[in-house]
Amino acid sequence: MNRLATLFLTAILAGFALIIVPGLAASFITSTAIANLLIAVGAIAVIVFAVALLYLAVRALLRKEWT
């Protein structure tokens, strides 16, 4: 279960990277549509994997698997 949680945390970090990088590399990305698409995909990834991580945490809390 720790591997799954680590994978979800990594996915959240990747989502944040997709949100931040288009803003930083605006001169390299010529199309604003592509930059907006990357930001939207990053935001969706952060939300989905944060919810999945919360689900794993609540499930572990209820089953007392924190040992």
C-alpha positions as a printed NumPy array, in Angstrom:
array([[  0.   ,   0.   ,   0.   ],
       [  2.921,   2.35 ,   0.578],
       [  3.968,   1.924,  -3.049],
       [  0.515,   2.962,  -4.193],
       [  0.559,   6.021,  -1.958],
       [  4.01 ,   6.959,  -3.239],
       [  2.792,   6.565,  -6.803],
       [ -0.171,   8.842,  -6.119],
       [  2.073,  11.457,  -4.485],
       [  4.334,  11.34 ,  -7.526],
       [  1.332,  11.814,  -9.784],
       [  0.256,  14.844,  -7.753],
       [  3.725,  16.349,  -8.119],
       [  3.593,  15.691, -11.854],
       [  0.239,  17.468, -11.968],
       [  1.721,  20.48 , -10.208],
       [  4.568,  20.441, -12.712],
       [  2.046,  20.532, -15.556],
       [  0.418,  23.548, -13.94 ],
       [  3.641,  25.482, -13.311],
       [  5.801,  24.658, -16.337],
       [  3.61 ,  26.262, -19.051],
       [  3.704,  29.517, -17.119],
       [  7.47 ,  29.402, -16.833],
       [  8.093,  28.317, -20.414],
       [  5.57 ,  30.621, -22.063],
       [  8.175,  31.85 , -24.515],
       [  8.83 ,  28.306, -25.719],
       [  5.181,  27.327, -26.017],
       [  3.881,  29.486, -28.822],
       [  0.266,  28.44 , -28.576],
       [ -1.755,  29.564, -25.594],
       [ -4.195,  26.737, -26.286],
       [ -1.48 ,  24.161, -25.607],
       [ -0.421,  25.957, -22.435],
       [ -4.022,  26.124, -21.225],
       [ -4.509,  22.432, -22.038],
       [ -1.421,  21.478, -20.009],
       [ -2.631,  23.558, -17.072],
       [ -6.087,  21.931, -17.227],
       [ -4.648,  18.411, -17.41 ],
       [ -2.34 ,  19.176, -14.49 ],
       [ -5.188,  20.509, -12.368],
       [ -7.343,  17.469, -13.104],
       [ -4.452,  15.13 , -12.258],
       [ -3.839,  16.875,  -8.942],
       [ -7.515,  16.683,  -7.987],
       [ -7.982,  13.037,  -9.014],
       [ -4.878,  11.728,  -7.301],
       [ -5.425,  13.832,  -4.185],
       [ -8.883,  12.288,  -3.834],
       [ -7.387,   8.825,  -4.369],
       [ -4.77 ,   9.515,  -1.7  ],
       [ -7.444,  10.691,   0.733],
       [ -9.405,   7.524,   0.016],
       [ -6.36 ,   5.369,   0.802],
       [ -5.728,   7.3  ,   4.004],
       [ -9.303,   6.954,   5.239],
       [ -9.349,   3.262,   4.353],
       [ -6.093,   2.693,   6.224],
       [ -7.397,   4.661,   9.188],
       [-10.571,   2.616,   9.391],
       [ -8.693,  -0.681,   9.034],
       [ -5.91 ,   0.473,  11.386],
       [ -3.154,  -0.346,   8.864],
       [ -0.749,   2.373,   9.98 ],
       [  1.598,  -0.062,  11.76 ]])
